[in-house]
Amino acid sequence: MWKLLIYLLPIILLPDVLIGLAHLRHAPQLWRILLLCVPTLVLLVLLLLQLLGVHEAWVLRLSFALMLLVVLPKVAFLLVDGAGWLLGLACRQTVVAQWGTRVALVLAVALALVQTYGLTWGWQRLQTVRHDVPVAGLPQAFGGYRVVHLSDLHVGTFAAHPEFLERVVDSVNALRPDLILFTGDMVNHETDEIRPFLATLSRLHAKDGVLSVLGNHDYQVYSHRFTLRQRAEQVQALIALQQSMGWTVLCSEHRAITRGTDTLYVAGVQNVSHPPYPSHGRLADALRGIPATDCTLLLTHDPWHWRHGVVHHTQVALTLSGHTHAMQFRVGSFSPVKWISPEWGGLYTQNRQRLFVSTGIGAVVPYRIGAWPQIDLLVLQPDK
């Protein structure tokens, strides 16, 4: 957290200093100074509270909101205003700098409005998308097999909005899937978050059931009130609660689904990732007992695992992951998460192996722009 604060401080403070020097020095009205500085002071207090061990959800969410609604528009204003000032110097026209300030102000306000939409309505804009996915070695009987892929529910975020998860369940069931696959991050911090939603999530129905794996949040490493032993107990409790809903949690194991004489295998591992995320899954155990020539689907939370541990297992024809959320921000085919994770959303292919990454349903902070909460219907087709 200290390292993060060191990186954030210049981004938070520098715009206030430069905007103050450029626009308030000669007209220091109190209301303008307060409008510029008070949100920054509130944000710094919130960050300090987190450094001191206050990890309440409202502290994190208000900090995030202030970064989006205040800091980001200020940075945009500063960049455009500064460009206008430099252009005005080059042209020796003060009117150019004045227009630069006006454009910068309009941009900052527009940006704040867009972020407001993401924080208030964007995270509720549920959509369902169908994908026809070619699968190498898919048994003939499974052509057209309908798989609903869900990921990153983060149910604790919807404690005040249970109707949203009701919509998710109703939307999934309306698709009449053959199989529902969930690729982890059921909770934000603690197992108890799922308890109010047990009845709702128990209503998810597919002919061949619901299979799931654990994600990094499910190991509750972001909760600061558990010992290591208690954390392990909480993980087991989360698995037991999912099983009580009728779900099957795959912990480095697999299940066989049959249609006549044809068999499709679904394997799943606990979270496998790189630091600082926890890594517990054992792919070799999950695949043990599956004939090397048979078609296998793999559930693994972090798409990083695909390139760093899956692709040399050629029997794994299709891997399903989540984790990235597309950083909850997407414009067309671009998301800034691509600078961190090259496989961040959608379908990827290497030779005849494929990876599908869900951008998820929820998040720790309810906010989405472009990367709307998404239910993915994967219709499996033979790879010809």
C-alpha positions as CSV (number, residue, x, y, z in Angstrom):
1,M,0.0,0.0,0.0
2,W,2.9,2.4,0.8
3,K,4.3,1.8,-2.7
4,L,0.9,2.5,-4.3
5,L,0.6,5.7,-2.4
6,I,4.0,6.9,-3.5
7,Y,2.9,6.4,-7.1
8,L,-0.4,8.0,-6.6
9,L,0.7,11.1,-4.7
10,P,2.1,13.0,-7.7
11,I,-0.9,12.2,-9.7
12,I,-3.2,13.4,-6.9
13,L,-1.3,16.5,-5.9
14,L,0.4,17.9,-9.0
15,P,-2.8,18.8,-10.8
16,D,-4.0,20.9,-7.8
17,V,-0.7,22.7,-7.6
18,L,-0.4,23.5,-11.3
19,I,-4.1,24.4,-11.8
20,G,-3.9,26.6,-8.7
21,L,-0.8,28.4,-10.0
22,A,-2.3,28.9,-13.5
23,H,-5.8,29.9,-12.6
24,L,-6.2,30.8,-9.0
25,R,-3.1,32.8,-8.2
26,H,-4.5,36.0,-9.6
27,A,-8.1,35.4,-8.5
28,P,-8.0,33.5,-5.3
29,Q,-11.7,33.2,-4.4
30,L,-12.3,31.0,-1.5
31,W,-15.0,28.8,-3.2
32,R,-12.7,28.0,-6.1
33,I,-9.9,27.1,-3.7
34,L,-12.2,24.8,-1.7
35,L,-13.6,23.2,-4.9
36,L,-10.1,22.4,-6.0
37,C,-8.6,21.2,-2.8
38,V,-11.3,19.7,-0.5
39,P,-11.9,16.6,-2.6
40,T,-8.1,16.0,-2.7
41,L,-7.9,16.3,1.0
42,V,-10.8,13.9,1.5
43,L,-9.1,11.4,-0.8
44,L,-5.8,11.7,1.0
45,V,-7.5,11.1,4.4
46,L,-9.2,7.9,2.9
47,L,-5.9,6.6,1.6
48,L,-4.3,7.3,5.0
49,L,-7.1,5.4,6.7
50,Q,-6.3,2.4,4.5
51,L,-2.7,2.6,5.4
52,L,-3.6,2.6,9.1
53,G,-5.6,-0.6,8.6
54,V,-9.2,0.6,8.0
55,H,-10.4,-1.7,5.3
56,E,-14.1,-1.0,5.2
57,A,-15.8,-1.3,1.8
58,W,-17.1,2.3,1.8
59,V,-13.5,3.6,2.3
60,L,-12.3,1.7,-0.8
61,R,-15.3,2.6,-2.9
62,L,-15.2,6.3,-2.0
63,S,-11.5,6.5,-2.7
64,F,-12.1,4.8,-6.1
65,A,-14.9,7.2,-6.9
66,L,-12.9,10.3,-6.0
67,M,-10.0,9.1,-8.2
68,L,-12.5,8.7,-11.1
69,L,-14.6,11.8,-10.6
70,V,-12.0,14.2,-9.4
71,V,-8.4,13.2,-10.1
72,L,-8.9,11.8,-13.6
73,P,-10.8,14.9,-14.8
74,K,-8.2,17.2,-13.3
75,V,-5.4,15.4,-15.0
76,A,-7.3,15.6,-18.4
77,F,-7.9,19.3,-17.8
78,L,-4.3,19.9,-17.0
79,L,-3.0,18.2,-20.1
80,V,-5.4,20.0,-22.5
81,D,-5.0,23.3,-20.8
82,G,-1.3,23.0,-20.8
83,A,-1.3,22.1,-24.5
84,G,-3.5,25.2,-25.2
85,W,-1.1,27.4,-23.2
86,L,1.9,26.1,-25.2
87,L,0.1,26.5,-28.5
88,G,-0.8,30.1,-27.5
89,L,2.8,30.8,-26.7
90,A,3.9,29.5,-30.0
91,C,1.3,31.5,-31.9
92,R,1.7,34.5,-29.6
93,Q,-2.1,34.6,-29.3
94,T,-3.6,34.7,-25.8
95,V,-7.0,33.8,-27.3
96,V,-5.6,30.3,-28.2
97,A,-4.7,29.7,-24.5
98,Q,-8.2,30.9,-23.4
99,W,-9.9,28.5,-25.8
100,G,-7.6,25.8,-24.6
101,T,-8.8,26.4,-21.1
102,R,-12.5,26.3,-22.2
103,V,-12.0,23.0,-24.1
104,A,-10.1,21.5,-21.1
105,L,-13.0,22.5,-18.8
106,V,-15.6,20.9,-21.1
107,L,-13.5,17.7,-21.4
108,A,-13.1,17.5,-17.6
109,V,-16.8,17.9,-17.0
110,A,-17.7,15.3,-19.7
111,L,-15.2,12.9,-18.3
112,A,-16.7,13.3,-14.8
113,L,-20.2,12.7,-16.2
114,V,-19.0,9.5,-18.0
115,Q,-17.4,8.2,-14.8
116,T,-20.6,9.0,-12.9
117,Y,-22.5,6.8,-15.3
118,G,-20.1,4.0,-14.8
119,L,-20.4,4.2,-11.0
120,T,-24.2,4.5,-10.9
121,W,-25.7,2.6,-13.9
122,G,-22.8,1.1,-16.0
123,W,-22.3,-1.8,-13.6
124,Q,-26.0,-2.7,-13.9
125,R,-26.0,-2.8,-17.7
126,L,-26.2,-6.6,-18.0
127,Q,-25.8,-8.1,-21.4
128,T,-25.8,-11.6,-22.9
129,V,-23.5,-12.4,-25.8
130,R,-23.4,-15.6,-27.9
131,H,-20.2,-17.0,-29.3
132,D,-19.8,-20.0,-31.6
133,V,-16.6,-21.5,-30.5
134,P,-14.7,-24.1,-32.5
135,V,-13.3,-26.9,-30.3
136,A,-10.6,-29.3,-31.5
137,G,-11.5,-32.9,-31.2
138,L,-15.0,-32.1,-30.0
139,P,-17.1,-35.4,-30.0
140,Q,-19.8,-35.4,-32.6
141,A,-22.6,-35.7,-30.0
142,F,-21.5,-32.3,-28.5
143,G,-21.8,-30.3,-31.6
144,G,-24.1,-27.3,-30.7
145,Y,-23.6,-27.9,-26.9
146,R,-24.6,-24.8,-25.0
147,V,-22.3,-23.6,-22.3
148,V,-23.0,-20.5,-20.2
149,H,-19.7,-19.1,-18.9
150,L,-19.9,-16.9,-15.8
151,S,-17.0,-15.3,-13.9
152,D,-16.1,-12.9,-11.2
153,L,-19.5,-12.5,-9.5
154,H,-18.0,-10.7,-6.4
155,V,-21.4,-11.1,-4.7
156,G,-20.5,-9.0,-1.7
157,T,-20.7,-5.9,-4.0
158,F,-24.4,-6.6,-4.5
159,A,-25.4,-6.8,-0.8
160,A,-27.5,-3.6,-1.3
161,H,-28.7,-4.7,-4.8
162,P,-29.8,-8.3,-4.6
163,E,-32.1,-7.8,-7.5
164,F,-29.1,-7.6,-9.9
165,L,-28.1,-11.2,-9.2
166,E,-31.7,-12.2,-9.6
167,R,-31.5,-10.7,-13.1
168,V,-28.3,-12.6,-13.8
169,V,-29.8,-15.9,-12.7
170,D,-33.0,-15.3,-14.7
171,S,-31.0,-14.3,-17.8
172,V,-28.9,-17.5,-17.6
173,N,-31.8,-19.8,-17.1
174,A,-33.6,-18.2,-20.1
175,L,-30.7,-19.4,-22.3
176,R,-31.5,-23.1,-21.4
177,P,-27.9,-24.1,-21.2
178,D,-26.6,-27.6,-21.2
179,L,-23.8,-26.7,-18.8
180,I,-22.9,-23.7,-16.6
181,L,-19.3,-23.0,-15.9
182,F,-18.1,-20.5,-13.3
183,T,-14.4,-19.5,-13.3
184,G,-13.9,-18.0,-9.8
185,D,-14.0,-14.9,-7.6
186,M,-17.4,-15.6,-6.0
187,V,-16.6,-13.2,-3.1
188,N,-14.6,-10.0,-2.5
189,H,-13.1,-10.6,1.0
190,E,-15.0,-13.2,3.1
191,T,-17.1,-16.3,2.7
192,D,-20.1,-14.8,4.6
193,E,-20.8,-12.5,1.6
194,I,-22.4,-15.4,-0.3
195,R,-24.9,-16.4,2.4
196,P,-27.6,-13.9,1.5
197,F,-27.5,-15.2,-2.1
198,L,-27.6,-18.9,-1.6
199,A,-31.2,-19.3,-2.6
200,T,-30.8,-17.0,-5.6
201,L,-27.7,-18.8,-6.9
202,S,-29.2,-22.2,-6.2
203,R,-31.8,-21.4,-8.9
204,L,-29.2,-21.6,-11.7
205,H,-30.1,-24.6,-13.7
206,A,-28.5,-26.5,-16.6
207,K,-29.0,-30.1,-17.9
208,D,-25.5,-31.1,-16.8
209,G,-25.2,-28.9,-13.8
210,V,-23.0,-26.1,-12.6
211,L,-19.2,-26.6,-12.3
212,S,-16.9,-24.0,-10.7
213,V,-13.4,-23.2,-9.6
214,L,-11.9,-20.8,-7.1
215,G,-10.3,-17.4,-7.9
216,N,-7.8,-15.3,-6.1
217,H,-10.4,-13.4,-4.1
218,D,-12.0,-16.7,-2.9
219,Y,-8.8,-17.4,-0.9
220,Q,-9.7,-14.3,1.1
221,V,-6.1,-12.9,1.1
222,Y,-7.6,-9.4,1.0
223,S,-9.3,-9.9,4.3
224,H,-7.2,-8.6,7.2
225,R,-9.0,-10.2,10.1
226,F,-8.2,-13.9,9.5
227,T,-5.2,-15.9,10.6
228,L,-3.8,-18.3,8.0
229,R,-5.6,-21.2,9.6
230,Q,-8.9,-19.3,9.7
231,R,-8.4,-18.3,6.1
232,A,-8.1,-21.9,5.1
233,E,-11.2,-22.8,7.1
234,Q,-13.1,-19.9,5.3
235,V,-12.1,-21.3,1.9
236,Q,-13.4,-24.8,2.8
237,A,-16.6,-23.1,4.0
238,L,-17.0,-21.3,0.7
239,I,-16.6,-24.6,-1.1
240,A,-19.2,-26.3,1.1
241,L,-21.7,-23.4,0.6
242,Q,-21.3,-23.7,-3.2
243,Q,-21.9,-27.5,-2.9
244,S,-25.0,-26.8,-0.9
245,M,-26.3,-24.8,-3.8
246,G,-25.9,-27.9,-6.0
247,W,-22.7,-26.7,-7.6
248,T,-19.6,-28.9,-8.1
249,V,-16.4,-27.2,-7.2
250,L,-13.4,-28.6,-9.1
251,C,-10.2,-28.6,-7.0
252,S,-7.6,-29.9,-9.4
253,E,-10.0,-32.6,-10.6
254,H,-12.3,-33.3,-13.5
255,R,-15.8,-34.5,-14.4
256,A,-16.9,-36.5,-17.5
257,I,-20.1,-35.6,-19.4
258,T,-21.5,-38.2,-21.6
259,R,-23.8,-38.2,-24.6
260,G,-24.4,-41.8,-25.8
261,T,-20.9,-43.2,-26.4
262,D,-19.3,-39.8,-26.6
263,T,-17.5,-38.1,-23.6
264,L,-16.5,-34.5,-23.0
265,Y,-14.2,-33.9,-20.0
266,V,-14.3,-30.7,-17.9
267,A,-11.3,-30.2,-15.7
268,G,-10.8,-27.4,-13.1
269,V,-8.0,-26.1,-10.9
270,Q,-7.8,-23.8,-8.0
271,N,-6.3,-20.4,-8.7
272,V,-3.0,-20.6,-10.6
273,S,-1.3,-17.3,-11.1
274,H,1.9,-15.2,-10.6
275,P,2.8,-13.1,-7.6
276,P,1.2,-11.3,-5.8
277,Y,-1.8,-13.6,-6.5
278,P,-2.2,-17.0,-4.7
279,S,-1.4,-20.1,-6.6
280,H,-2.8,-23.5,-5.5
281,G,-3.9,-25.5,-8.5
282,R,-2.3,-28.6,-9.9
283,L,-3.1,-29.1,-13.5
284,A,-1.5,-32.5,-13.7
285,D,-3.9,-33.8,-11.0
286,A,-6.9,-32.3,-12.8
287,L,-6.0,-34.1,-16.0
288,R,-5.0,-37.4,-14.4
289,G,-7.2,-40.2,-15.7
290,I,-8.3,-38.4,-18.8
291,P,-7.3,-40.2,-22.0
292,A,-4.7,-38.2,-23.8
293,T,-6.7,-38.1,-27.1
294,D,-10.0,-37.1,-25.6
295,C,-11.4,-33.5,-25.7
296,T,-11.1,-31.5,-22.5
297,L,-12.3,-28.2,-21.3
298,L,-10.4,-26.5,-18.5
299,L,-11.5,-24.0,-15.9
300,T,-8.8,-21.8,-14.5
301,H,-9.4,-18.3,-13.1
302,D,-6.4,-16.4,-14.3
303,P,-5.8,-16.4,-18.1
304,W,-2.1,-16.0,-17.3
305,H,-2.1,-19.7,-16.6
306,W,-3.0,-20.6,-20.3
307,R,0.3,-19.4,-21.8
308,H,2.4,-20.4,-18.7
309,G,1.1,-23.9,-18.0
310,V,-1.7,-25.1,-20.3
311,V,-0.8,-24.8,-23.9
312,H,1.6,-27.7,-23.9
313,H,-1.2,-29.9,-22.7
314,T,-2.7,-30.4,-26.2
315,Q,-5.7,-32.4,-24.9
316,V,-7.0,-29.2,-23.4
317,A,-8.9,-27.9,-26.4
318,L,-10.6,-25.0,-24.7
319,T,-9.7,-23.1,-21.6
320,L,-12.1,-20.7,-19.8
321,S,-10.9,-17.9,-17.5
322,G,-11.9,-14.6,-16.1
323,H,-10.0,-12.4,-13.6
324,T,-9.2,-9.3,-15.7
325,H,-12.7,-7.6,-15.7
326,A,-11.2,-5.8,-18.7
327,M,-10.2,-3.4,-15.9
328,Q,-13.9,-2.5,-16.0
329,F,-13.2,-0.1,-18.8
330,R,-13.4,-0.7,-22.5
331,V,-13.7,1.3,-25.7
332,G,-14.3,-0.9,-28.7
333,S,-11.6,-3.6,-28.7
334,F,-9.3,-1.6,-26.4
335,S,-8.9,-1.9,-22.7
336,P,-5.9,-0.6,-20.7
337,V,-5.7,-4.1,-19.1
338,K,-4.0,-5.3,-22.3
339,W,-0.8,-3.7,-21.1
340,I,-0.9,-6.0,-18.1
341,S,-2.6,-9.1,-19.6
342,P,-2.3,-9.8,-23.3
343,E,-5.3,-12.2,-23.1
344,W,-7.9,-10.1,-21.3
345,G,-11.3,-10.6,-23.0
346,G,-12.8,-12.8,-25.7
347,L,-11.4,-15.7,-27.7
348,Y,-7.7,-16.4,-28.3
349,T,-6.1,-19.2,-30.4
350,Q,-2.7,-20.9,-30.4
351,N,-2.4,-23.7,-32.9
352,R,-5.7,-25.5,-32.3
353,Q,-6.0,-24.7,-28.6
354,R,-8.3,-21.9,-27.6
355,L,-8.8,-19.6,-24.6
356,F,-11.9,-17.7,-23.8
357,V,-11.7,-14.9,-21.2
358,S,-14.9,-13.6,-19.6
359,T,-14.8,-9.9,-18.6
360,G,-17.0,-10.9,-15.7
361,I,-20.2,-9.8,-13.9
362,G,-19.1,-7.9,-10.8
363,A,-16.1,-6.3,-9.2
364,V,-15.0,-5.1,-5.7
365,V,-16.1,-1.6,-6.7
366,P,-19.4,-1.3,-8.7
367,Y,-18.2,0.5,-11.8
368,R,-18.1,-0.3,-15.5
369,I,-17.7,1.7,-18.7
370,G,-17.8,-0.3,-22.0
371,A,-16.8,-3.5,-20.3
372,W,-20.4,-4.1,-19.2
373,P,-21.3,-7.1,-17.0
374,Q,-21.6,-10.0,-19.4
375,I,-23.1,-13.5,-19.6
376,D,-21.3,-15.5,-22.3
377,L,-23.2,-18.2,-24.1
378,L,-20.6,-20.5,-25.8
379,V,-22.0,-22.8,-28.4
380,L,-19.4,-25.5,-29.1
381,Q,-18.7,-26.5,-32.6
382,P,-16.3,-29.0,-34.1
383,D,-13.0,-27.4,-35.3
384,K,-12.9,-28.4,-38.9
